[in-house]
Amino acid sequence: MTEAAALPGRPRGEVLSGPATARAVNVLAPNPSAMTLDGTNTWIVAEPDSDLAVVIDPGPLDDTHLRSVVATAERAGRRIALTLLTHGHPDHAEGAARFAELTSTKVRALDPALRLGDEGLAAGDVIAVGGLELRVVPAPGHTADSLCFHLPADGAVLTGDTVLGRGTTVVAHPDGRLGDYLDSLRRLRSLTVDDGVHTVLPGHGPVLEDAQGAVDFYLAHRAHRLAQVETAFENGHRTASEVVAHVYADVDHSLRPAAELSVRAQLEYLGEHGLI
């Protein structure tokens, strides 16, 4: 068995509900699958001495899970004051409206269709609740509406699906675009170099202790896959399904549709840059 410390990003290992940093607590949703890994990580974030908390990604529409999130906050003596979304995929956002009912909170998101309340989220926004500070980091690529949240006090970034705790993420073409995604990864890397970010709190999978190592791995992986797709195209594999069969032969068949989305994004990127 490979030691976790030797894996990209240095994952902690088993994914568990409970504290991850001084300010972030995970409540793992019961929706494991090939795409969601162990399930969706719903994050409760608060200052240690505050009675107010922020929840990021309530997760699927599962009343037991949503009530568990509320109960976890209440056991710590906290009231949930705000709900944030990293993006609109159902495994992160489907339960948001019901969660807002349970907590009487507003829901803030980049996509206006997902918001409950007047305020959205935009690059550079600083969210302050009960002494907690979260900074909004634009992260399009997995989806057009993807965001990350920088938690400076913990040297952490909550990445949604932009960086996962295990494996790599899908560029969900046509909504997701590879050029945007590469820019988002570079933006995250700058946080690790310039802003002291060392911990990734992902939307799925274990916490990563080496944020820079994780982002560097993602960038290298994308460059490698892009070169493979370019070569496959040059060798006559012209459709996304043909490229997947050739380049992603080792990928589980249940993940082939997701791989095809990423290949479509890669072919589009190569075409835009005159490489195919």
C-alpha positions in Angstrom: 0.0 0.0 0.0 1.3 3.5 -0.9 1.9 5.7 2.1 -0.5 8.7 2.0 2.5 11.1 2.6 3.9 9.9 -0.8 0.7 10.7 -2.7 0.1 14.0 -4.5 -1.0 16.6 -2.0 -0.3 14.3 1.0 -3.9 13.2 1.8 -4.7 12.5 5.4 -6.2 9.2 4.6 -9.7 8.1 5.6 -12.5 10.7 5.0 -14.3 11.3 8.2 -16.9 13.7 9.6 -15.2 16.0 12.2 -12.7 18.8 12.6 -10.2 19.3 9.8 -8.6 22.6 10.9 -9.1 25.0 13.8 -12.0 26.6 12.0 -13.4 23.9 9.6 -15.5 20.9 10.4 -16.6 18.3 7.8 -20.0 16.6 7.7 -19.7 13.8 5.1 -22.9 13.3 3.1 -24.1 9.7 2.5 -23.8 9.9 -1.3 -20.7 7.9 -2.2 -20.2 7.0 -5.9 -17.5 6.8 -8.5 -18.0 10.5 -9.2 -18.4 11.7 -5.6 -15.8 9.4 -4.1 -16.6 9.0 -0.3 -19.5 11.5 -0.6 -19.8 15.2 -0.6 -17.9 17.1 2.1 -20.2 19.7 3.7 -18.0 22.2 5.5 -19.0 24.1 8.6 -16.6 27.1 9.1 -16.4 29.3 12.1 -14.0 31.2 14.4 -13.2 29.1 17.4 -14.8 31.5 19.9 -17.8 32.5 17.7 -21.4 31.4 18.0 -22.0 32.0 14.3 -21.0 29.6 11.5 -21.0 29.5 7.7 -21.8 26.3 5.8 -20.3 25.6 2.4 -22.1 23.2 0.1 -25.0 21.7 2.0 -24.9 18.7 -0.4 -27.6 16.5 -1.8 -31.3 16.8 -1.0 -31.1 14.4 1.9 -33.0 15.6 5.0 -31.1 13.4 7.4 -27.8 14.8 6.2 -29.0 18.4 6.2 -30.3 18.0 9.8 -27.0 16.4 10.8 -25.2 19.5 9.6 -27.4 21.7 11.7 -27.0 19.4 14.7 -23.2 19.4 14.4 -23.1 23.2 14.5 -25.6 23.3 17.4 -23.5 20.8 19.5 -20.6 23.2 19.1 -22.9 26.0 20.4 -23.2 27.7 17.0 -26.0 29.0 14.8 -25.6 28.7 11.0 -25.7 32.3 9.7 -25.0 31.9 6.0 -24.8 29.2 3.3 -22.4 29.4 0.4 -22.1 27.3 -2.7 -18.9 26.4 -4.6 -20.9 25.5 -7.7 -24.3 24.3 -8.8 -23.9 20.5 -9.3 -26.6 18.6 -7.4 -24.2 16.8 -5.1 -23.2 20.1 -3.7 -26.2 22.4 -4.1 -29.4 20.3 -4.5 -30.1 20.5 -0.7 -29.4 24.3 -0.5 -33.0 25.4 -0.6 -34.2 22.9 2.0 -31.1 23.8 4.1 -32.0 27.5 3.9 -35.5 26.6 5.3 -34.0 24.6 8.2 -31.6 27.4 9.1 -33.4 30.6 8.0 -30.2 31.5 6.1 -29.6 33.1 2.8 -27.7 31.2 0.1 -25.0 33.0 -1.8 -23.6 31.7 -5.1 -22.0 32.9 -8.3 -25.0 31.7 -10.4 -28.0 33.9 -9.7 -30.3 30.9 -10.3 -28.9 29.3 -7.1 -29.1 32.3 -4.8 -31.7 32.7 -2.1 -31.5 36.4 -1.2 -30.2 39.5 -2.9 -26.4 39.0 -2.6 -24.4 36.9 -4.9 -20.6 36.1 -4.9 -17.9 37.6 -7.0 -14.1 37.5 -7.3 -12.5 39.5 -4.5 -15.5 39.4 -2.2 -14.6 39.0 1.5 -17.2 37.3 3.6 -17.2 38.2 7.3 -19.3 36.3 9.8 -18.7 36.3 13.5 -15.1 37.3 13.1 -14.5 34.7 10.4 -13.0 35.9 7.1 -13.5 34.0 3.8 -12.2 35.3 0.5 -13.9 34.4 -2.7 -11.5 33.0 -5.3 -12.9 32.6 -8.9 -12.3 29.1 -10.2 -14.1 28.5 -13.5 -13.2 25.4 -15.4 -14.9 22.4 -13.8 -18.0 24.4 -14.3 -18.4 28.1 -15.4 -19.8 29.0 -11.9 -17.1 27.3 -9.8 -15.6 29.2 -6.8 -13.1 28.4 -4.1 -13.0 30.0 -0.7 -9.7 31.1 0.9 -9.6 30.7 4.7 -6.5 32.8 5.6 -6.5 32.1 9.3 -6.1 28.4 8.7 -3.8 28.7 5.7 -6.5 26.7 3.8 -8.6 26.8 0.7 -12.0 25.2 0.2 -11.9 24.0 -3.4 -15.3 22.3 -4.1 -14.6 20.2 -7.2 -11.7 22.3 -8.5 -9.2 20.2 -6.6 -10.3 16.9 -5.1 -8.8 15.0 -2.2 -8.2 11.9 -4.4 -7.8 11.6 -8.2 -8.5 14.5 -10.6 -11.6 16.4 -11.5 -13.7 16.6 -14.7 -13.7 19.6 -17.0 -17.5 19.4 -17.6 -17.7 20.6 -21.2 -19.3 22.6 -22.6 -20.0 24.5 -19.4 -16.5 23.8 -18.2 -13.5 25.0 -20.3 -10.0 23.8 -20.1 -8.3 27.2 -20.5 -10.4 28.6 -17.7 -9.5 25.6 -15.5 -5.8 25.9 -16.1 -6.0 29.6 -15.2 -7.9 28.6 -12.0 -5.2 26.1 -11.0 -2.5 28.7 -11.5 -4.6 31.1 -9.4 -4.7 28.5 -6.6 -1.0 27.9 -6.9 -0.3 31.6 -6.4 -2.2 31.3 -3.1 0.2 28.6 -2.0 3.2 30.7 -3.0 2.1 34.2 -2.0 -0.6 33.7 0.6 0.5 30.9 2.8 -2.1 28.3 1.8 -0.9 24.8 2.7 -4.2 22.9 3.2 -6.9 21.9 0.7 -10.4 21.3 2.1 -11.9 19.6 -1.0 -15.5 18.9 -1.9 -14.8 15.2 -2.1 -12.1 13.0 -0.6 -9.6 13.5 2.1 -8.0 16.8 3.3 -4.7 17.5 1.6 -1.8 18.7 3.7 0.3 19.9 0.7 -1.7 22.3 -1.3 1.1 23.3 -3.6 2.0 19.7 -4.3 -1.6 19.0 -5.1 -1.9 21.9 -7.6 1.4 21.1 -9.2 0.3 17.5 -9.7 -3.0 18.7 -11.3 -1.1 21.0 -13.6 1.3 18.3 -14.7 -1.5 15.8 -15.1 -3.4 18.2 -17.4 -0.3 18.9 -19.5 0.3 15.1 -19.8 -3.3 14.4 -20.8 -3.4 17.3 -23.3 -0.3 15.9 -25.0 -1.8 12.4 -25.1 -5.0 13.8 -26.7 -3.1 15.8 -29.2 -1.1 12.7 -30.2 -4.2 10.6 -30.4 -5.9 13.1 -32.7 -2.8 13.2 -34.9 -2.9 9.4 -35.1 -6.5 9.5 -36.5 -8.6 9.3 -33.3 -10.8 12.3 -34.1 -13.9 12.0 -32.0 -14.1 12.3 -28.2 -15.2 8.7 -27.8 -12.3 7.4 -30.0 -9.8 9.5 -28.0 -11.2 8.2 -24.7 -11.0 4.6 -25.8 -7.3 5.2 -26.8 -6.1 7.5 -24.1 -8.3 6.6 -21.1 -8.1 2.8 -21.7 -7.2 2.2 -18.0 -10.2 4.3 -16.7 -13.1 2.4 -15.2 -16.0 2.2 -17.7 -18.3 3.9 -15.3 -16.1 7.0 -15.6 -15.9 7.0 -19.4 -18.7 9.5 -19.9 -17.0 12.0 -17.5 -13.7 11.4 -19.3 -15.4 12.1 -22.6 -16.5 15.5 -21.3 -12.9 16.3 -20.4 -11.7 15.2 -23.8 -14.2 17.4 -25.5 -12.8 20.3 -23.5 -9.3 19.3 -24.4 -10.1 19.0 -28.1 -11.7 22.5 -28.0 -8.6 23.9 -26.3 -6.3 22.4 -28.8 -8.4 23.7 -31.7 -8.5 27.2 -30.2 -4.7 27.3 -29.9 -4.2 26.0 -33.4 -2.6 22.7 -32.2 -5.0 20.4 -34.1 
